[in-house]
Structures are given as C-alpha cells and as structure tokens.
Amino acid sequence: MTKLLFAVTAADHWTLNDGTEHPTGFWAEELVESHRTFVDAGWDVVVATPGGRAPVVDEGSLAVDANGGDEVKVADQKKYLASIESILQNPASLEDQRASDFDAIFVPGGHGPMEDLAVSTSFGALVTDFLSTGKIVSAVCHAPAALLPATTSDGGWVFDGYQLTGFTDEEETQAGLAAKAPWLLESRLKELGARFESSDPWSPHVVVDRTLYTGQNPASTKPLADRVVQALS
C-alpha cells in the first residue's frame, strides 16, 4: 500500500509586516480535495503537523465568496472536515517522521505554512531526504513556502533550478494581502533560483519537474493530487 505523509501547518496566524497577526491556518479546499483523493486511492495517509498540534482551518476559506459563491461546495468541505475531525485533532508530530517510511509527501496550503513550515529547519531536512531518495514532494498554493528551508549540506537550496509553481504575487495582490505581506511567495522562490511558472490568476495549473509536483492555487489542488496518484499507481 502506498504511504503518504500529509504535512499540515499548525499555525493559526500569519505575522504581517507591521507585526500584526492575520488569522489563518490551512485552506479548506486544499486539505479536503487532496486528502480525499489520496484516501479514495486506497493510500495510507498519515496526517502530521509541527509538534503534533491540531491544525485549524482558515475560516476565510469556508466563506461562500471564497468558493465562487458555491454553497454546496462549502457544505461539502465542512462535511468532510467533520468526518476527519478525530484525525485532525490527533495528528502525528512531523519531527518524528522519516522519509524512509513513506512513498511521498504532500503539503496543503493556506497562509499557515508561510508562518511555520517555511522557517522550520527540521522540516526542510525532511523534505531534502524525500527529494534525495527520489520520492515525490508535492505542495499547493502557499505550501511551496514549505520548500524554502530544504537545503544541501553546503547551504544551497535543493530546488535551485527546478520548475515549479505556487500562489503568485498577482494573486496575493488580488486577494488584498500583498502590501501587508512580510514577503511574497513567488518572489522568494524566484530569488532562490526556482524557474517559476504560472497561469492566469485563480485558474488550475500544475507543474511537474522530476519528483517535484506543485500547484498554483486552490483550484489546482484536485488536478495536482490526481497527478500524484497517477505517478504512484
């Protein structure tokens, strides 16, 4: 059975450039659509967070307006989150996980990973282990921020030169937080050497380079998860 490490942020806020804390967490669609896809594929999915702390949903991600006005979609997300509540309330600790125990790692987004995973040296080391052993590393929307601390023994970034995608600076601007952001994901990834690719704002877009699988935004979640399942079928 394929075993997947489902790495979720435990942050409940994102510290803005003026020091204020913007409430956040994981983005509902990104967790729901990916987790459901992997479970439906029959995989063993291990949910883990920094310190084994229960993750929280970004309440904004459950707003009808944030889901294209689709009330049915929001109701489905809430129903699915309720169905896995016991799993989310009792996650494993990311610090205890080893790449050798899994076939792939997936990180759903939301602004939460910008706060904790993006600066976690232990998580960076874990991601590096996945990559160096030829296993799939996958992240969607803001979650490619979790790739930032993955470095080589000489301090270089392990994804330097990789093609990838993530939440764009344009999308962050349209979402209204770019001016308040301490840093922007697309810009930071490019600064480190990523060959960043994007499509139109809010449209599904998936990029695969070797064993790195990334999605641009919430709408990219299901297509991305499907690509990961296809790769390991």
N, C-alpha and C positions, 0 to 999 in steps of 0.2 A: 504493500500500500504506500502511495506517495505521502510523504510527510512534509507539511508546510509550517514554517514559523511565521505567524501573523503578528507582526510587531506594531503595537499601537501606542501612540503618545499617552502619557499620563498627565500632561499639562492641562490646567483649566483656564489658563490665560496666556496672552502674548504681550510681552512688555514692549510698549511703543517707544518712539524716540524721545518722548517727553517724560518717560518714566512711568506713565500710567499703565494700568493692566487692562487689556482688552479681553473680555470673557471669550473663551474659545474651548477647544477640545478636539475630538475627531469629527469629521464631516460625515453626516449620517449616510448619505448616498454612497460614499466611497467605502465605508465599512460594510454596509448592508449588501451592496451588489457584489463586492469581491468575496466576502465571507460566504455568502450563499452559493456563489458559483463554485468555490472550492469544496464546500460541503456536498453540493449536488454531484460533484465529480467523484465523490466517494473517498476524498482525501482525509487524512488525519490532520486536522488543523489545530495547532497549539497557539492560543492567544497569550501573548506576553507583553508586559509593559515595564518601564523603568521602575525598579523596586517592587514590582508586583502590585502596584497601586491600581485600584479600579479606575478605568478611564471614564471620561464624561463626554457626552455628546455636545457639540456646539449647538445650542438651542436655535441659533440663527439658521442652521442647516435644515431645520424642520419647519421653517416658515413656508407657507404656501407660495409666497412670492419668490422664494429662493429655489423653488422647484417648478418654475414655469407656470404657476397657477394651478398645478395639478393636485387637487386634494386627495385623489385616490392614491397617487404616488406617495404622498406624505403619510397617509394612513397605513400603507403597506410598510413603509420604513419603520414607523412606530411599532407596528405589529411584530415585525421581525426582530427589532431590538428587544422587545419584551420577551420574545421566545428564547433569546440567548442571554437574558439578564443574568442568570446564575453563572454563566461562563465569564461575562464581562466583570462581574463582581468578584471573581476569584481567579484573576489571571496569574500565569506563571511570571517569574521575575526574568527579565531579559538578561540580567547579569549572570544568570545560571545556565543560559543556553549555549550550545556548541554547534557550530556549523556542521560538524560531522554527523549529527543526529538528524539532519534534515536534507530534503532534496531542493528546497527553495525557500526564499524569504520574500514576504510581501509587506509593504508599509502603506496603509491608507493615510490620506492627508487630513486637511483642516489646518488651521494655523498652529495647532499644538506642536507638531514636530519642529517648527521653527524655534520653539522655546526650549525643548528638552533634547530631542534626539540629535538636533543639528550641532549641539555642543558636547555630546557625550563621547568621550574618547573610548569608553568600553564598547559602545555600540559601533563606533567606527571600526574598531578592531574586529568585531563580529562580522560586519559587512565585508571587510577585507578578507576574512577567512572564507566566506562564501564565494567571493569572486576568485580567489586564488586557487580554489579547489574545483572550479568550473561549474559552480552551481548558480542557478538563476537568482538574480537580485532584481526585485521589482518594486516600483513606487509610483504613486499617482498624485497629481496636483501639487500641493505644497510638500508632500512627503519626500521628493528628491532632496529636500533640505537635509534629510537624514543621511544622505550620502557624503555630506561635506566633511565629517571627521574621519573618513576612511582614508588612511594614509599608508604609504610604504615605510620601510624601516629607515629610509633616509629623509622622511618627511614629505615626500611628494604625494600628490593626490592620485589615488589609484584609478580614477576615472578620467584623468587628463587625456584629451583626445577622443573620448567616447562621444558618439552621437546620442543625444537624449532630449527629453522634453520635460515640461513641468508648467506650473502656473506662471503665465507670462507677466511681464511688467505692465503690459497694456490691460490685461485682465485685472490685475491688482488696482490699477488706476480706475478702471470702470467700477470696481467693487467699492471704491471710496477710501481705501486704506493706504495707498501708495505714499502719500505725503506724510503719513504718520509712521511708516514702517522704518525700523532701525536699519534694515537692508532689504533689498528686493531679490527674490529667488533667482529669476532669470539672469540678472546682472551678476550675482555672486557665482553662479555656476559657470558663466562665461569667463569671469575673472580667473577662475581656477583652471580653465583650459577645456571646458566642455564645448562640444560642437552642438550648440543648442538649436533645435528645430521646433517650429510651431505652425499651427494652422490658424484659421480665423478664430477670434475670441469665442469661447464657450462651445466650440464645435469639437466632436470627438477626434482625438489624434493620438496615435500610439507610435512609439519609436523603439525599434529593437536593434541593438548593437552587441554582437557576441552574446553574452549571457546577461546583459543589462536590458531590462524591459521597463519602459516608463510611459506614463500617460499624462496628458496636458492638464486636464481639468476634471470636474466631477463627471461630465458626460463621457469621459474616456475610460471610466472605471470598468464597466462591463466588457467593452472590447479588449481592454488590457488583460483582465482576468481570464477571458476566453483564450487569448493568445498564450498565456502562461500554461493553462490547462492543455492546450493543443501541443505545446512544446514538450510536455512531460507525459503525453499519452503514449 
